[in-house]
Amino acid sequence: MRDDLPAGVSLRDLGEYQLKDLQRPERLFQLVLPDLPADFPPPRTIERRGPALPVPPTALLGREREVAAVRALLLVKACAWSR
């Protein structure tokens, strides 16, 4: 995209920021246009306080009772089908 900007238009690299709902920081750029203000406060981002917690590999994490109940039902059905 940087090579396809119109004459007089540029991008300002703002650096990497941790944004809400994203797992990793993203590099942000500001579009700079002639005759428009170019100085703005930094983006509002989430503050990182120590290492981020990993995203659970499955929505069933911590639901051992429910997983056991589903497993028992599946085993019952599998036994009934194999007869």
All heavy atoms as an XYZ file, in Angstrom:
655
protein
N       0.830     -1.180      0.000
C       0.000      0.000      0.000
C       0.881      1.252      0.000
O       0.520      2.250     -0.591
C      -0.896     -0.044      1.235
C      -1.808      1.109      1.350
S      -2.903      0.808      2.737
C      -3.211      2.452      3.211
N       1.996      1.175      0.670
C       2.869      2.343      0.792
C       3.300      2.863     -0.576
O       3.416      4.068     -0.770
C       4.087      1.964      1.625
C       4.974      3.121      1.964
C       6.117      2.659      2.832
N       5.538      2.049      4.024
C       6.108      2.004      5.200
N       7.310      2.485      5.362
N       5.521      1.461      6.219
N       3.522      1.966     -1.520
C       3.974      2.364     -2.852
C       2.843      2.900     -3.734
O       3.105      3.459     -4.795
C       4.638      1.175     -3.552
C       5.879      0.702     -2.808
O       6.518      1.531     -2.124
O       6.191     -0.493     -2.898
N       1.587      2.714     -3.316
C       0.448      3.126     -4.132
C      -0.247      4.384     -3.615
O      -1.346      4.706     -4.055
C      -0.580      1.988     -4.201
C      -0.031      0.757     -4.902
O       0.839      0.921     -5.783
O      -0.467     -0.351     -4.564
N       0.371      5.110     -2.696
C      -0.244      6.324     -2.156
C      -0.137      7.472     -3.153
O       0.852      7.580     -3.885
C       0.444      6.725     -0.852
C       0.275      5.758      0.313
C       1.150      6.190      1.483
C      -1.171      5.670      0.736
N      -1.136      8.342     -3.190
C      -1.078      9.508     -4.073
C       0.078     10.438     -3.671
O       0.549     10.407     -2.529
C      -2.424     10.203     -3.866
C      -3.298      9.225     -3.158
C      -2.403      8.260     -2.467
N       0.466     11.286     -4.575
C       1.543     12.249     -4.308
C       1.172     13.127     -3.118
O       0.036     13.575     -2.989
C       1.790     13.115     -5.541
N       2.120     13.355     -2.224
C       1.901     14.204     -1.064
C       1.283     13.493      0.126
O       1.127     14.078      1.185
N       0.914     12.256     -0.041
C       0.310     11.481      1.038
C       1.358     10.484      1.533
O       2.051      9.867      0.736
C      -0.955     10.734      0.552
C      -1.535      9.870      1.655
C      -1.987     11.721      0.043
N       1.464     10.350      2.854
C       2.450      9.411      3.393
C       1.883      8.688      4.601
O       0.801      9.014      5.087
C       3.734     10.153      3.769
O       3.470     11.082      4.799
N       2.634      7.710      5.069
C       2.265      6.959      6.262
C       3.286      7.232      7.354
O       4.487      7.262      7.090
C       2.242      5.457      5.967
C       1.178      4.970      5.008
C       1.358      3.486      4.736
C      -0.219      5.238      5.539
N       2.803      7.433      8.561
C       3.685      7.601      9.716
C       3.582      6.331     10.556
O       2.495      5.948     10.980
C       3.266      8.805     10.547
C       4.123      8.961     11.813
C       3.727     10.149     12.636
N       4.036     11.351     11.869
C       3.438     12.519     12.063
N       2.507     12.641     12.977
N       3.771     13.569     11.346
N       4.716      5.696     10.777
C       4.762      4.482     11.584
C       4.615      4.876     13.056
O       5.431      5.606     13.599
C       6.087      3.765     11.346
C       6.162      2.407     12.008
O       5.310      2.115     12.875
O       7.069      1.635     11.659
N       3.548      4.406     13.691
C       3.288      4.722     15.095
C       3.867      3.676     16.043
O       3.860      3.868     17.247
C       1.785      4.853     15.332
C       1.070      5.944     14.534
C      -0.425      5.908     14.818
C       1.654      7.307     14.833
N       4.311      2.566     15.505
C       4.865      1.500     16.335
C       3.841      0.418     16.611
O       2.762      0.388     16.031
N       4.208     -0.480     17.499
C       3.337     -1.603     17.836
C       2.509     -1.290     19.075
O       3.020     -0.719     20.036
C       4.156     -2.869     18.063
C       4.721     -3.436     16.792
C       5.323     -4.806     17.000
O       5.479     -5.251     18.155
O       5.649     -5.435     15.987
N       1.248     -1.678     19.028
C       0.329     -1.468     20.138
C      -0.470     -2.739     20.377
O      -0.856     -3.427     19.433
C      -0.647     -0.321     19.835
C       0.003      1.036     19.862
C       0.609      1.570     18.735
C       0.005      1.784     21.034
C       1.207      2.815     18.769
C       0.599      3.033     21.071
C       1.201      3.538     19.941
O       1.790      4.769     19.982
N      -0.753     -3.004     21.638
C      -1.616     -4.116     22.002
C      -3.053     -3.620     21.972
O      -3.423     -2.736     22.745
C      -1.270     -4.641     23.396
C      -2.116     -5.820     23.832
C      -1.814     -7.064     23.022
O      -0.666     -7.359     22.754
N      -2.851     -7.770     22.623
N      -3.846     -4.160     21.063
C      -5.235     -3.739     20.905
C      -6.177     -4.775     21.511
O      -5.875     -5.971     21.541
C      -5.553     -3.540     19.422
C      -4.653     -2.532     18.698
C      -4.949     -2.538     17.218
C      -4.818     -1.146     19.274
N      -7.309     -4.311     21.967
C      -8.303     -5.182     22.586
C      -8.713     -6.289     21.615
O      -8.874     -6.048     20.427
C      -9.525     -4.344     22.980
C     -10.596     -5.134     23.677
C     -11.761     -4.250     24.030
C     -12.868     -5.091     24.611
N     -14.061     -4.330     24.859
N      -8.871     -7.484     22.138
C      -9.345     -8.659     21.400
C      -8.331     -9.219     20.403
O      -8.677    -10.105     19.633
C     -10.673     -8.388     20.677
C     -11.794     -8.078     21.655
O     -11.769     -8.628     22.773
O     -12.677     -7.290     21.312
N      -7.127     -8.703     20.369
C      -6.092     -9.267     19.507
C      -5.035     -9.918     20.384
O      -4.679     -9.397     21.436
C      -5.456     -8.202     18.614
C      -6.402     -7.529     17.620
C      -5.645     -6.490     16.795
C      -7.047     -8.549     16.689
N      -4.527    -11.059     19.932
C      -3.578    -11.808     20.747
C      -2.191    -11.181     20.757
O      -1.474    -11.275     21.735
C      -3.475    -13.242     20.240
C      -4.741    -14.023     20.447
C      -4.601    -15.441     19.952
O      -3.539    -15.872     19.564
N      -5.692    -16.172     19.961
N      -1.799    -10.577     19.661
C      -0.447    -10.025     19.550
C      -0.509     -8.535     19.261
O      -1.483     -8.047     18.694
C       0.290    -10.710     18.402
C       0.615    -12.167     18.675
C       1.413    -12.740     17.523
N       0.611    -12.940     16.333
C      -0.121    -14.018     16.102
N      -0.168    -14.986     16.981
N      -0.806    -14.136     14.999
N       0.531     -7.803     19.618
C       0.572     -6.383     19.248
C       0.563     -6.223     17.725
O       1.067     -7.082     17.004
C       1.906     -5.902     19.825
C       2.284     -6.906     20.847
C       1.689     -8.206     20.406
N      -0.023     -5.145     17.261
C      -0.089     -4.850     15.824
C       0.620     -3.529     15.550
O       0.537     -2.595     16.346
C      -1.546     -4.745     15.358
C      -2.305     -6.048     15.396
C      -1.836     -7.045     14.364
O      -1.363     -6.624     13.286
O      -1.946     -8.252     14.622
N       1.292     -3.450     14.418
C       1.946     -2.204     14.003
C       0.880     -1.291     13.414
O       0.112     -1.690     12.548
C       3.039     -2.478     12.978
C       3.794     -1.199     12.600
C       5.114     -1.489     11.939
N       6.042     -2.172     12.797
C       6.789     -1.592     13.742
N       6.700     -0.297     13.951
N       7.606     -2.292     14.481
N       0.823     -0.046     13.913
C      -0.164      0.926     13.439
C       0.525      2.017     12.626
O       1.660      2.399     12.909
C      -0.885      1.570     14.621
C      -1.668      0.641     15.539
C      -2.350      1.436     16.637
C      -2.673     -0.179     14.770
N      -0.198      2.506     11.623
C       0.287      3.584     10.777
C      -0.766      4.681     10.737
O      -1.963      4.410     10.767
C       0.542      3.086      9.345
C       1.647      2.078      9.262
C       1.395      0.730      9.427
C       2.948      2.482      9.022
C       2.410     -0.200      9.354
C       3.978      1.557      8.945
C       3.708      0.213      9.108
N      -0.300      5.919     10.663
C      -1.195      7.064     10.526
C      -1.058      7.604      9.113
O       0.044      7.782      8.610
C      -0.806      8.147     11.522
C      -1.624      9.413     11.382
C      -1.144     10.474     12.355
O      -0.616     10.170     13.409
N      -1.331     11.720     11.989
N      -2.176      7.854      8.471
C      -2.177      8.450      7.141
C      -1.953      9.955      7.286
O      -2.673     10.631      8.014
C      -3.520      8.173      6.457
C      -3.624      8.466      4.987
C      -2.656      7.599      4.185
C      -5.047      8.242      4.508
N      -0.927     10.473      6.634
C      -0.584     11.893      6.723
C      -0.954     12.556      5.402
O      -0.474     12.161      4.338
C       0.923     12.080      7.019
C       1.273     13.554      7.111
C       1.298     11.358      8.307
N      -1.848     13.560      5.489
C      -2.328     14.271      4.304
C      -1.921     15.738      4.392
O      -1.916     16.318      5.490
C      -3.850     14.178      4.208
C      -4.420     12.765      4.108
C      -5.903     12.767      4.385
C      -4.143     12.199      2.741
N      -1.629     16.363      3.257
C      -1.280     17.791      3.293
C      -2.444     18.629      3.839
O      -3.608     18.309      3.625
C      -1.016     18.136      1.823
C      -0.985     16.857      1.085
C      -1.619     15.813      1.926
N      -2.115     19.677      4.558
C      -3.091     20.642      5.085
C      -4.043     20.073      6.136
O      -5.081     20.671      6.417
C      -3.921     21.263      3.945
C      -3.034     21.969      2.926
O      -2.018     22.571      3.343
O      -3.340     21.900      1.730
N      -3.735     18.899      6.688
C      -4.539     18.351      7.777
C      -3.648     18.161      8.998
O      -2.452     17.902      8.862
C      -5.158     17.010      7.384
C      -6.280     17.065      6.360
C      -6.783     15.664      6.061
C      -7.441     17.925      6.845
N      -4.213     18.290     10.200
C      -3.391     18.086     11.394
C      -2.747     16.697     11.366
O      -3.346     15.728     10.920
C      -4.387     18.177     12.552
C      -5.601     18.822     12.002
C      -5.611     18.562     10.521
N      -1.524     16.633     11.848
C      -0.809     15.357     11.841
C      -0.421     14.909     13.240
O       0.093     13.809     13.404
C       0.429     15.463     10.960
N      -0.653     15.751     14.246
C      -0.276     15.395     15.604
C      -1.517     15.041     16.416
O      -2.411     15.871     16.607
C       0.463     16.550     16.279
C       1.797     16.837     15.608
O       2.458     15.870     15.202
O       2.160     18.011     15.474
N      -1.562     13.811     16.848
C      -2.678     13.309     17.632
C      -2.120     12.589     18.849
O      -0.977     12.132     18.836
C      -3.520     12.322     16.813
C      -4.186     12.949     15.624
C      -3.606     12.888     14.371
C      -5.389     13.601     15.768
C      -4.214     13.468     13.276
C      -6.012     14.186     14.679
C      -5.419     14.116     13.433
N      -2.924     12.425     19.895
C      -2.451     11.637     21.030
C      -2.263     10.178     20.602
O      -2.868      9.738     19.621
C      -3.553     11.780     22.072
C      -4.737     12.296     21.349
C      -4.250     12.970     20.096
N      -1.451      9.427     21.317
C      -1.263      8.026     20.951
C      -2.571      7.249     21.058
O      -3.466      7.642     21.819
C      -0.224      7.517     21.953
C      -0.173      8.518     23.036
C      -0.698      9.810     22.496
N      -2.700      6.171     20.321
C      -3.930      5.366     20.380
C      -4.163      4.836     21.794
O      -3.227      4.560     22.525
C      -3.655      4.198     19.426
C      -2.501      4.616     18.598
C      -1.739      5.612     19.387
N      -5.434      4.707     22.149
C      -5.776      4.102     23.436
C      -5.686      2.596     23.273
O      -6.332      2.020     22.405
C      -7.169      4.505     23.877
C      -7.240      5.963     24.224
C      -8.511      6.383     24.885
N      -9.667      5.578     24.496
C     -10.904      5.886     24.779
N     -11.164      6.986     25.431
N     -11.889      5.114     24.403
N      -4.890      1.991     24.092
C      -4.681      0.552     24.000
C      -4.793     -0.054     25.385
O      -4.832      0.648     26.389
C      -3.289      0.231     23.428
O      -2.299      0.767     24.300
C      -3.111      0.827     22.047
N      -4.828     -1.376     25.418
C      -4.833     -2.030     26.716
C      -3.410     -2.030     27.242
O      -2.454     -2.096     26.483
C      -5.405     -3.462     26.643
C      -4.576     -4.358     25.723
C      -6.841     -3.455     26.197
C      -5.001     -5.800     25.743
N      -3.300     -1.906     28.535
C      -1.976     -1.932     29.152
C      -1.627     -3.366     29.473
O      -2.457     -4.126     29.962
C      -1.971     -1.111     30.435
C      -2.124      0.367     30.185
C      -2.032      1.152     31.481
O      -1.282      0.723     32.383
O      -2.723      2.163     31.576
N      -0.413     -3.723     29.195
C       0.044     -5.071     29.520
C       0.755     -5.017     30.852
O       1.698     -4.279     31.027
C       0.969     -5.589     28.444
C       0.206     -5.772     27.132
C       0.976     -6.571     26.209
N       0.777     -7.974     26.561
C       1.156     -8.958     25.801
N       1.742     -8.727     24.684
N       0.968    -10.197     26.157
N       0.279     -5.789     31.761
C       0.907     -5.873     33.084
C       1.415     -7.288     33.254
O       0.708     -8.152     33.732
C      -0.095     -5.519     34.167
C      -0.532     -4.085     34.047
C      -1.486     -3.697     35.132
N      -1.871     -2.310     34.920
C      -3.065     -1.847     35.131
N      -4.011     -2.628     35.561
N      -3.332     -0.586     34.920
N       2.623     -7.506     32.824
C       3.185     -8.847     32.888
C       2.785     -9.641     31.665
O       2.133     -9.133     30.756
N       3.164    -10.894     31.642
C       2.855    -11.714     30.460
C       1.357    -11.948     30.317
O       0.643    -12.095     31.307
C       3.603    -13.018     30.730
C       3.886    -13.033     32.183
C       3.900    -11.609     32.656
N       0.908    -11.946     29.080
C      -0.503    -12.197     28.810
C      -0.819    -13.668     29.054
O       0.023    -14.536     28.842
C      -0.831    -11.825     27.367
N      -2.014    -13.932     29.514
C      -2.429    -15.313     29.701
C      -2.701    -15.950     28.350
O      -3.232    -15.301     27.452
C      -3.694    -15.371     30.560
C      -3.549    -14.872     31.995
C      -4.914    -14.859     32.680
C      -2.577    -15.735     32.762
N      -2.368    -17.203     28.194
C      -2.627    -17.854     26.903
C      -4.122    -18.029     26.676
O      -4.899    -18.157     27.628
C      -1.931    -19.208     27.035
C      -1.838    -19.451     28.501
C      -1.731    -18.094     29.141
N      -4.518    -18.041     25.429
C      -5.912    -18.277     25.079
C      -6.193    -19.760     25.288
O      -5.409    -20.605     24.849
C      -6.157    -17.891     23.601
C      -7.572    -18.234     23.194
C      -5.885    -16.418     23.408
N      -7.274    -20.100     25.989
C      -7.566    -21.522     26.204
C      -7.688    -22.256     24.873
O      -8.265    -21.721     23.921
C      -8.906    -21.514     26.934
C      -9.053    -20.144     27.487
C      -8.267    -19.233     26.596
N      -7.141    -23.467     24.779
C      -7.194    -24.204     23.513
C      -8.604    -24.640     23.143
O      -8.878    -24.935     22.006
C      -6.294    -25.412     23.753
C      -6.249    -25.582     25.237
C      -6.435    -24.220     25.815
N      -9.490    -24.671     24.121
C     -10.847    -25.102     23.854
C     -11.801    -24.411     24.826
O     -11.419    -24.089     25.948
C     -10.975    -26.638     23.984
O     -12.356    -26.988     23.886
C     -10.462    -27.134     25.310
N     -13.018    -24.224     24.388
C     -14.028    -23.610     25.256
C     -14.441    -24.557     26.373
O     -15.131    -24.159     27.305
C     -15.238    -23.212     24.422
N     -14.039    -25.829     26.305
C     -14.418    -26.790     27.326
C     -13.419    -26.847     28.471
O     -13.580    -27.628     29.390
C     -14.565    -28.186     26.698
C     -15.683    -28.302     25.667
C     -15.693    -29.689     25.061
C     -17.028    -27.974     26.269
N     -12.388    -26.045     28.432
C     -11.399    -26.022     29.495
C     -12.070    -25.666     30.813
O     -12.830    -24.704     30.898
C     -10.316    -24.983     29.170
C      -9.100    -24.984     30.057
C      -8.331    -26.282     29.873
C      -8.198    -23.818     29.725
N     -11.829    -26.483     31.832
C     -12.430    -26.231     33.126
C     -13.850    -26.758     33.248
O     -14.560    -26.428     34.188
N     -14.269    -27.581     32.305
C     -15.630    -28.116     32.342
C     -15.569    -29.640     32.369
O     -16.205    -30.328     31.577
C     -16.411    -27.608     31.137
C     -16.479    -26.067     31.124
C     -17.332    -25.542     30.058
N     -18.729    -25.851     30.375
C     -19.741    -25.484     29.611
N     -19.534    -24.790     28.524
N     -20.970    -25.811     29.934
N     -14.784    -30.167     33.297
C     -14.554    -31.603     33.360
C     -15.847    -32.402     33.553
O     -16.029    -33.460     32.950
C     -13.556    -31.937     34.479
C     -12.129    -31.519     34.188
C     -11.856    -30.036     34.434
O     -12.714    -29.332     35.025
O     -10.788    -29.568     34.017
N     -16.756    -31.899     34.408
C     -18.016    -32.632     34.627
C     -18.830    -32.728     33.349
O     -19.369    -33.792     33.013
C     -18.848    -31.944     35.710
C     -18.318    -32.166     37.102
C     -19.252    -31.621     38.141
N     -19.569    -30.225     37.815
C     -20.561    -29.546     38.325
N     -21.372    -30.101     39.184
N     -20.768    -28.294     37.994
N     -18.929    -31.630     32.614
C     -19.707    -31.639     31.381
C     -19.066    -32.549     30.332
O     -19.750    -33.286     29.629
C     -19.850    -30.214     30.822
C     -20.743    -29.303     31.651
C     -20.012    -28.608     32.793
O     -18.855    -28.954     33.073
O     -20.620    -27.712     33.409
N     -17.746    -32.502     30.235
C     -17.038    -33.369     29.283
C     -17.259    -34.834     29.644
O     -17.517    -35.669     28.769
C     -15.530    -33.016     29.243
C     -14.760    -34.040     28.428
C     -15.325    -31.624     28.667
N     -17.184    -35.165     30.929
C     -17.403    -36.548     31.363
C     -18.833    -36.997     31.043
O     -19.049    -38.136     30.592
C     -17.120    -36.683     32.853
N     -19.812    -36.115     31.237
C     -21.202    -36.469     30.940
C     -21.401    -36.712     29.445
O     -22.051    -37.684     29.048
C     -22.138    -35.367     31.434
N     -20.834    -35.862     28.628
C     -20.953    -36.041     27.172
C     -20.254    -37.329     26.747
O     -20.772    -38.104     25.937
C     -20.378    -34.816     26.428
C     -20.247    -35.086     24.942
C     -21.246    -33.597     26.672
N     -19.091    -37.570     27.322
C     -18.341    -38.792     26.979
C     -19.153    -40.040     27.343
O     -19.243    -40.988     26.566
C     -17.007    -38.799     27.713
C     -16.144    -39.954     27.340
C     -14.727    -39.753     27.876
N     -13.843    -40.663     27.188
C     -13.303    -41.733     27.745
N     -13.536    -42.013     28.989
N     -12.523    -42.508     27.041
N     -19.767    -40.042     28.528
C     -20.575    -41.180     28.957
C     -21.743    -41.402     28.001
O     -22.042    -42.540     27.624
C     -21.068    -40.957     30.385
N     -22.400    -40.335     27.605
C     -23.515    -40.462     26.655
C     -23.045    -41.024     25.314
O     -23.705    -41.864     24.714
C     -24.188    -39.100     26.449
C     -25.027    -38.583     27.622
C     -25.457    -37.149     27.358
C     -26.231    -39.478     27.845
N     -21.900    -40.549     24.833
C     -21.372    -41.047     23.568
C     -20.995    -42.529     23.662
O     -21.222    -43.293     22.722
C     -20.171    -40.213     23.120
C     -20.482    -38.781     22.685
C     -19.198    -38.015     22.431
C     -21.367    -38.776     21.454
N     -20.448    -42.935     24.791
C     -20.087    -44.347     24.966
C     -21.340    -45.227     24.980
O     -21.362    -46.310     24.396
C     -19.285    -44.527     26.249
C     -17.844    -44.023     26.210
C     -17.209    -44.105     27.585
C     -17.033    -44.813     25.198
N     -22.401    -44.752     25.648
C     -23.662    -45.487     25.670
C     -24.214    -45.635     24.259
O     -24.616    -46.715     23.830
C     -24.690    -44.826     26.612
C     -26.081    -45.408     26.438
C     -24.234    -44.921     28.045
N     -24.207    -44.540     23.490
C     -24.714    -44.565     22.107
C     -23.852    -45.486     21.244
O     -24.361    -46.255     20.433
C     -24.740    -43.161     21.498
C     -25.756    -42.251     22.090
C     -27.143    -42.645     21.656
C     -28.146    -41.615     22.127
N     -29.495    -41.994     21.838
N     -22.516    -45.427     21.429
C     -21.618    -46.262     20.630
C     -21.869    -47.744     20.915
O     -21.857    -48.558     20.000
C     -20.164    -45.878     20.923
N     -22.101    -48.070     22.173
C     -22.386    -49.468     22.527
C     -23.714    -49.924     21.917
O     -23.842    -51.053     21.438
C     -22.435    -49.637     24.043
S     -20.809    -49.497     24.823
N     -24.709    -49.048     21.932
C     -26.016    -49.389     21.372
C     -25.911    -49.584     19.853
O     -26.544    -50.484     19.293
C     -27.025    -48.315     21.701
N     -25.105    -48.784     19.176
C     -24.973    -48.886     17.713
C     -24.178    -50.131     17.309
O     -24.384    -50.666     16.232
C     -24.283    -47.655     17.157
C     -25.140    -46.418     17.176
C     -26.491    -46.359     17.161
C     -24.682    -45.087     17.242
N     -26.924    -45.069     17.207
C     -25.817    -44.250     17.246
C     -23.433    -44.488     17.294
C     -25.737    -42.871     17.306
C     -23.347    -43.112     17.349
C     -24.493    -42.316     17.341
N     -23.272    -50.566     18.161
C     -22.422    -51.702     17.780
C     -23.141    -53.031     17.944
O     -22.647    -54.062     17.535
C     -21.136    -51.696     18.613
O     -21.436    -51.909     19.985
N     -24.332    -53.040     18.533
C     -25.087    -54.301     18.724
C     -25.815    -54.683     17.488
O     -26.245    -54.195     16.622
C     -26.065    -54.157     19.867
C     -25.357    -54.046     21.179
C     -26.353    -53.940     22.289
N     -25.616    -53.672     23.512
C     -26.186    -53.374     24.623
N     -27.491    -53.297     24.697
N     -25.490    -53.148     25.696
